[in-house]
């Protein structure tokens, strides 16, 4: 067969990259919309834990997409917000105005970074300041929460078990994906971080039940 001209190879590569970015734009936009709608409802119904699960799943998908594209700023913000959401899911923190504010601010930064990735092909903004602020705020909230009388344990409902199954399977799928990449010889540091994070959240999920 005749060799493919270099120009054609470059065009094919650019086409693939364009398709990936289009897919990322569409999916991240859907996830952000899901998060924003769920946050509005969560403000009115702070006891609805399924909303926290929904937000967590969408944020996790944003983080996975950012890691796939190698966009560290967006991945770091999503990871930090995931950590906050994990505290809500594990009932270490309760939904309150301060938490909602942190989540909304984080979502705004995610939107900005996604826009930069799509329009500029790279992240122009740094997420370091917000991530550090978020970590300090979560630590402060946890400290303020210490010493309070724990909420009475509620019986596990069928809906809770269904959510547990869905989330556990998602974490196991992430672990399997990382495992396969390691077997293939991909030893990037972010894979180990992803593995540790999935295992930690799986443990926290199990402890809730």
PAVEX-592779 format. One line per 10 residues: their letters; for each residue y negated, x negated, z negated of N, C-alpha, C. Coordinates in steps of 0.001 Angstrom, whole numbers, plus 500000, padded with zeros to 6 digits. Each point is the difference from the previous one (the first is absolute). Layout:
a) Y:X:Z:Y:X:Z:Y:X:Z; ...
END
This chain:
xxxxxxxxxx) 501209:499168:500000:498791:500832:500000:498751:499140:500000; 498960:500506:500630:498752:499263:500058:499319:500003:498645; 499366:498877:499610:499320:499952:498700:498812:500964:499969; 499754:500581:498818:498868:500908:499834:498724:499184:499911; 498987:500300:500810:498737:499257:499923:499426:500024:498596; 499334:498900:499612:499428:499903:498661:499016:501127:499728; 499201:500370:501013:499019:501069:499812:500687:501305:499610; 501166:500256:500620:500738:501228:499692:500514:499979:498572; 500458:498812:499550:500479:499876:498618:498880:500279:499009; 498822:499452:500292:498864:500208:499113:499614:501470:499957
xxxxxxxxxx) 499972:500642:501188:499653:501412:500061:501002:500840:499214; 501298:499641:500094:501028:500742:499276:499808:499855:498500; 499672:498770:499573:499778:499754:498572:498812:500790:499493; 498909:499999:500784:498816:500745:499603:500284:501491:499937; 500827:500489:500948:500354:501419:500012:500780:500373:498748; 500940:499136:499604:500778:500259:498800:499084:500024:498785; 499109:498999:499902:499077:499942:498878:499120:501238:499959; 499559:500439:501156:499149:501192:500066:500765:501226:499526; 501260:500098:500413:500829:501124:499572:500217:499975:498498; 500224:498813:499443:500204:499866:498556:498757:500432:499250
xxxxxxxxxx) 498826:499557:500485:498747:500373:499346:499736:501497:500100; 500325:500578:501150:499818:501444:500161:500887:500762:499020; 501250:499532:499875:500929:500629:499062:499513:499835:498570; 499508:498793:499675:499486:499732:498662:498800:500890:499699; 499100:500144:500980:498812:500831:499815:500395:501456:499734; 500926:500502:500787:500426:501391:499849:500686:500228:498653; 500934:499105:499669:500763:500183:498768:499132:499807:498761; 499174:498963:500002:499148:499754:498834:498994:501136:499821; 499496:500533:501116:499083:501138:499912:500667:501214:499370; 501252:500245:500376:500742:501118:499425:500254:499781:498513
xxxxxxxxxx) 500353:498773:499638:500275:499698:498588:498733:500142:499154; 498879:499515:500516:498742:500106:499258:499592:501461:499840; 500193:500780:501051:499685:501435:499903:500884:500672:498951; 501279:499639:499982:500928:500541:499001:499526:499658:498592; 499593:498749:499811:499547:499536:498686:498738:500747:499571; 499040:500118:500904:498730:500644:499646:500200:501475:499648; 500835:500687:500759:500258:501412:499714:500733:500162:498671; 500960:499113:499755:500754:500073:498748:499118:499664:498798; 499071:499066:500171:499089:499642:498909:499083:501171:499645; 499519:500697:501015:499155:501171:499741:500760:501050:499203
xxxxxxxxxx) 501261:500202:500349:500824:500968:499276:500345:499484:498602; 500213:498680:499890:500355:499411:498712:498851:500118:499003; 498766:499918:500493:498835:500192:499125:500023:501383:499346; 500460:500999:500744:500045:501367:499489:501267:500261:499189; 501087:499285:500336:501290:500216:499343:500593:498662:499564; 499428:499377:498960:500430:498653:499598:501435:499927:499473; 500617:501147:499721:501365:499993:499478:501063:500018:501104; 499568:500163:501240:500966:500104:501107:500460:498606:500423; 501107:499568:499427:500493:498655:500239:500434:499788:501449; 500396:501079:500677:500435:499845:501396:498861:499498:500879
xxxxxxxxxx) 498756:500296:499621:498856:499489:500756:499894:498484:499860; 500270:499494:498810:499989:498553:499783:501082:499339:500847; 501172:500624:500054:501085:499469:500835:499590:499974:501471; 499334:501063:500431:499575:500088:501401:498988:498896:500333; 499049:499798:499094:498988:498957:500205:500651:498627:500006; 500925:499783:499073:500677:498713:499914:500756:499687:501294; 500712:500990:500518:500765:499777:501230:499114:499646:501176; 498866:500695:500119:499071:499713:501092:499377:498615:499841; 499637:499638:498759:499409:498685:499759:501008:498885:500269; 501241:500258:499630:501049:499010:500266:500153:499764:501499
xxxxxxxxxx) 499927:501062:500776:500116:499876:501457:498842:499195:500573; 498798:500201:499456:498848:499210:500448:500236:498524:499710; 500520:499709:498808:500260:498609:499626:501045:499364:500923; 501049:500741:500297:501039:499488:500883:499430:499698:501384; 499172:500914:500522:499380:499775:501305:499084:498798:500003; 499235:499823:498917:499098:498852:499894:500792:498691:499944; 501075:500000:499225:500839:498800:499922:500633:499676:501354; 500395:501037:500716:500619:499792:501320:499023:499327:500957; 498719:500392:499898:498975:499411:500867:499425:498710:499426; 500426:499634:498780:499481:498788:499373:498564:500155:499535
xxxxxxxxxx) 499608:501206:499594:498632:500270:499555:499989:500021:498469; 499702:498842:499414:500145:499803:498558:499005:500803:499181; 498762:500150:500496:498978:500706:499221:500402:501459:499771; 500429:500660:501054:500426:501388:499897:501266:500110:499152; 500928:499079:500206:501243:500019:499230:499725:499823:498512; 499052:499144:499658:499675:499753:498595:499392:501233:499333; 499114:500670:500713:499398:501221:499453:501078:501065:499800; 500820:500209:501022:501061:501005:499914:500966:499672:498866; 500311:498720:499849:500911:499576:498926:499391:500299:498633; 498709:499703:499840:499334:500277:498736:499967:501487:499679
xxxxxxxxxx) 499737:500828:501009:499981:501447:499788:501400:500531:499718; 500995:499414:500648:501393:500351:499703:500323:499749:498535; 499545:498870:499480:500258:499644:498604:499393:501034:499058; 498764:500439:500314:499363:501047:499199:500793:501297:500086; 500403:500364:501196:500775:501233:500188:501339:499928:499281; 500596:498803:499971:501268:499824:499285:499822:500295:498516; 498852:499615:499442:499714:500284:498590:499915:501507:499766; 499455:500725:500968:499934:501453:499891:501390:500611:500104; 500795:499509:500917:501346:500544:500197:500883:499745:498791; 499818:498841:499391:500803:499645:498825:499388:500519:498707
xxxxxxxxxx) 498890:500755:500145:499321:500653:498886:499476:499009:498963; 499690:498793:500474:499304:499039:499143:498515:500338:499946; 499521:500664:501034:498623:500491:500060:500018:501458:500429; 498961:500723:499594:499850:501386:500422:498915:500084:501067; 500114:501009:500849:498961:500233:501005:498710:500389:499285; 498930:499295:500298:498693:500241:499392:498923:499607:501001; 498760:500340:499674:498902:499749:500935:499917:498530:500403; 500188:499118:499034:499907:498557:500275:501056:499569:501013; 501188:500517:499862:501094:499660:500915:499706:500532:501399; 499558:501238:500076:499668:500593:501304:498918:499188:500687
xxxxxxxxxx) 498999:499582:499234:498908:499199:500559:500515:498683:500569; 500893:499333:499270:500570:498744:500484:500775:500207:501296; 500764:501067:500052:500794:500288:501195:499103:500318:501198; 498963:500780:499772:499083:500345:501098:499275:498758:500520; 499567:499140:499091:499334:498767:500417:500958:499120:500797; 501226:499945:499542:500990:499195:500714:500300:500537:501385; 500076:501321:500118:500261:500620:501298:498844:499724:500961; 498774:500043:499494:498835:499690:500844:500090:498568:500550; 500439:499069:499156:500144:498611:500450:501125:499897:501029; 501086:500726:499777:501091:500013:500976:499514:500494:501356
xxxxxxxxxx) 499204:501073:499991:499463:500551:501244:499132:498973:500721; 499180:499293:499225:499128:498984:500592:500813:498874:500625; 501023:499550:499301:500829:498900:500509:500803:500427:501231; 500509:501223:499980:500723:500513:501174:499071:500041:501203; 498768:500462:499786:499019:500045:501094:499744:498597:500557; 499867:499022:499111:499763:498624:500449:501184:499469:500802; 501203:500303:499536:501206:499523:500694:500064:500581:501410; 499678:501281:500116:500075:500667:501305:498869:499542:500916; 498785:499923:499474:498829:499698:500833:499813:498506:500257; 500305:499185:499004:499751:498561:500107:501265:499179:500185
xxxxxxxxxx) 501141:500621:499743:501270:499267:500094:500277:499136:498780; 499141:500078:498992:500184:499202:498778:499225:500653:498858; 500282:499532:498787:499284:500495:498827:498765:499133:499758; 498823:500593:500026:498766:499254:499764:499616:500017:498523; 500418:501030:499296:499636:500155:498593:501073:499414:499096; 499580:499580:498813:500928:499500:498994:500286:501103:498986; 501244:500083:499565:500385:501007:499012:500107:499405:498598; 499739:498702:499871:500233:499305:498733:499218:500624:498850; 498719:500271:500219:499162:500532:498918:500538:501338:499496; 500356:500903:500932:500514:501304:499581:501347:499870:499311
xxxxxxxxxx) 500890:499157:500535:501323:499834:499400:499884:499486:498570; 499108:499038:499775:499790:499489:498644:499409:501080:499100; 499043:500750:500530:499386:501098:499248:501055:501053:499652; 500868:500303:500948:501049:500994:499789:500959:499551:498899; 500410:498735:500040:500907:499473:498980:499376:500092:498613; 498720:499641:499896:499308:500067:498713:499870:501442:499508; 499714:500905:500923:499847:501409:499633:501322:500586:499514; 501098:499666:500684:501317:500503:499590:500379:499444:498630; 499737:498719:499780:500268:499394:498691:499216:500713:498908; 498724:500286:500267:499149:500709:499042:500533:501399:499708
xxxxxxxxxx) 500437:500700:501037:500551:501343:499820:501287:499968:499177; 500838:499014:500250:501252:499871:499247:499720:499703:498529; 499038:499133:499748:499640:499672:498619:499447:501226:499270; 499177:500772:500693:499432:501212:499404:501077:501038:499735; 501075:499941:500796:501079:500976:499877:500957:499664:498866; 499971:498761:499521:500893:499580:498934:499651:500714:498700; 501031:500358:499281:499791:500649:498707:499882:501503:500079; 499885:500539:501227:499942:501454:500123:501385:500598:499829; 500061:501207:499520:501277:500683:499818:500611:500285:501363; 501223:499510:500244:500604:500233:501312:500258:501481:500251
xxxxxxxxxx) 499893:500355:501246:500256:501390:500375:501471:500325:499788; 500324:501232:499591:501406:500359:499801:500789:499874:501293; 501248:499569:499854:500858:499804:501166:500440:501351:500541; 499770:500213:501273:500368:501251:500639:501385:499874:500642; 500765:501077:500035:501302:499935:500673:499843:499644:501471; 500938:499264:500515:499961:499603:501403:500321:501201:500879; 499091:500305:500915:500193:501151:500877:500713:499576:501279; 500468:500991:500730:500649:499733:501294:499016:499343:500954; 498740:500433:499936:498968:499413:500869:499783:498530:499658; 499980:499681:498680:499841:498602:499586:501159:499151:500500
xxxxxxxxxx) 501203:500547:499913:501175:499255:500464:499946:499773:501507; 499514:500993:500723:499868:499846:501452:498985:498917:500332; 498879:499974:499260:498990:498962:500206:500561:498632:499639; 500764:499948:498901:500632:498739:499605:500900:499482:501111; 500833:500878:500551:500915:499604:501067:499242:499489:501216; 498942:500707:500382:499210:499611:501170:499355:498629:499803; 499398:499783:498825:499314:498737:499744:500985:498847:499857; 501120:500264:499294:500999:498949:499818:500565:499548:501344; 500266:500947:500879:500524:499654:501321:498978:499205:500807; 498717:500333:499841:498947:499266:500708:499941:498551:499515
xxxxxxxxxx) 500083:499795:498692:499991:498635:499460:501235:499224:500447; 501149:500670:499980:501234:499337:500433:499924:499613:501477; 499370:500846:500801:499830:499684:501423:499101:498780:500168; 498942:499913:499185:499109:498834:500050:500752:498737:499603; 500821:500104:498964:500789:498852:499537:500980:499556:501077; 500647:500962:500636:500950:499679:501073:499296:499333:501173; 498788:500493:500330:499240:499422:501096:499651:498537:499722; 499543:499718:498772:499674:498621:499624:501250:499136:500031; 501098:500533:499492:501269:499260:499965:500433:499589:501408; 499880:500922:500946:500388:499700:501372:499109:498911:500609
xxxxxxxxxx) 498701:500034:499675:499084:498974:500503:500327:498633:499407; 500367:499979:498719:500387:498738:499369:501283:499450:500618; 500935:500889:500285:501237:499573:500648:499732:499406:501380; 498957:500536:500661:499651:499521:501345:499199:498700:499964; 499721:499495:498785:499297:498725:499893:498504:500107:499829; 499503:501215:499720:498565:500189:499768:499736:499859:498509; 499332:498908:499606:499794:499728:498572:498522:500040:499615; 499242:500894:500622:498586:500112:499667:499826:500451:498553; 498971:499459:499349:499762:500291:498589:499800:501481:499752; 499331:500705:500920:499724:501418:499772:501280:500831:499927
xxxxxxxxxx) 501094:499491:500610:501271:500711:499924:500550:499985:498572; 499881:498858:499343:500444:499906:498615:499144:500886:499096; 498707:500053:500293:499111:500856:499225:500363:501467:500213; 500294:500353:501237:500393:501373:500318:501307:500359:499299; 500939:499060:499983:501291:500221:499350:499806:500209:498495; 499211:499122:499390:499744:500107:498567:499317:501324:499676; 499032:500372:500806:499253:501232:499751:500907:501228:500124; 500864:500024:501025:500899:501139:500184:500995:500099:498854; 500537:498866:499561:500946:499993:498886:499330:500445:498704; 498774:499527:499783:499262:500372:498788:499729:501510:499962
xxxxxxxxx) 499590:500545:501137:499721:501428:500045:501262:500831:499913; 501086:499499:500547:501276:500691:499881:500434:500049:498534; 499800:498893:499289:500307:499961:498574:499132:500994:499234; 498685:499999:500292:499105:500925:499332:500365:501458:500294; 500399:500262:501234:500415:501347:500382:501220:500425:499205; 500973:499079:499846:501222:500306:499241:499675:500244:498531; 499067:499229:499463:499642:500160:498578:499398:501363:499715; 499352:500587:501001:499398:501321:499801:501059:501065:499777; 501215:499729:500455:501065:500992:499877:501087:499550:499029
END
